[in-house]
């Protein structure tokens, strides 16, 4: 299993979601994308997209004031 880390902090929505979509395309099934971001809209948009695309959010935490970290396992 490979893990790719993506830091989208400082990028306004919808860029964290767009970057996550591009990044996960480079991964094999079962690999994990770790994304850090500070766009509040992405806390809803990224999990919704992941579920619709067949991926699984395996971890989701707030890591600071208006900053989050999410792990997505590619389905």
DOTOR-444374 format. One record per residue (C-alpha): x, y, z; residue number from 1. Coordinates in steps of 0.05 Angstrom, whole numbers, padded with zeros to 5 digits, always signed. Layout:
BEGIN
       c1       c2       c3     n
        X        Y        Z   NUM
...
//
This chain:
BEGIN
       c1       c2       c3     n
   +00000   +00000   +00000     1
   +00026   +00069   -00019     2
   +00008   +00135   +00013     3
   +00008   +00202   -00022     4
   +00006   +00266   +00019     5
   -00026   +00328   -00010     6
   -00023   +00395   +00026     7
   -00078   +00441   -00001     8
   -00077   +00490   +00057     9
   -00082   +00561   +00031    10
   -00121   +00540   -00031    11
   -00192   +00564   -00036    12
   -00250   +00519   -00053    13
   -00260   +00482   -00098    14
   -00185   +00472   -00108    15
   -00174   +00421   -00051    16
   -00228   +00377   -00083    17
   -00200   +00386   -00153    18
   -00129   +00370   -00128    19
   -00155   +00308   -00090    20
   -00189   +00282   -00153    21
   -00125   +00290   -00194    22
   -00081   +00260   -00140    23
   -00124   +00198   -00129    24
   -00122   +00182   -00203    25
   -00047   +00169   -00195    26
   -00058   +00117   -00141    27
   -00073   +00043   -00146    28
   -00134   +00011   -00113    29
   -00122   +00005   -00039    30
   -00072   +00062   -00036    31
   -00085   +00121   +00010    32
   -00089   +00196   -00004    33
   -00076   +00241   +00056    34
   -00100   +00312   +00045    35
   -00092   +00371   +00090    36
   -00135   +00432   +00076    37
   -00165   +00494   +00107    38
   -00227   +00505   +00065    39
   -00289   +00491   +00107    40
   -00331   +00472   +00046    41
   -00284   +00414   +00032    42
   -00304   +00381   +00097    43
   -00369   +00364   +00062    44
   -00348   +00363   -00012    45
   -00289   +00315   -00006    46
   -00326   +00260   +00033    47
   -00386   +00266   -00014    48
   -00342   +00259   -00075    49
   -00303   +00201   -00045    50
   -00367   +00162   -00029    51
   -00396   +00175   -00098    52
   -00330   +00154   -00131    53
   -00326   +00089   -00091    54
   -00269   +00111   -00044    55
   -00270   +00106   +00032    56
   -00254   +00161   +00081    57
   -00214   +00123   +00134    58
   -00193   +00181   +00179    59
   -00217   +00252   +00187    60
   -00193   +00301   +00240    61
   -00186   +00375   +00255    62
   -00112   +00391   +00262    63
   -00117   +00465   +00278    64
   -00161   +00527   +00274    65
   -00199   +00516   +00209    66
   -00151   +00462   +00186    67
   -00167   +00389   +00173    68
   -00133   +00324   +00153    69
   -00169   +00269   +00116    70
   -00146   +00200   +00094    71
   -00181   +00170   +00033    72
   -00170   +00098   +00012    73
   -00178   +00089   -00063    74
   -00233   +00041   -00081    75
//
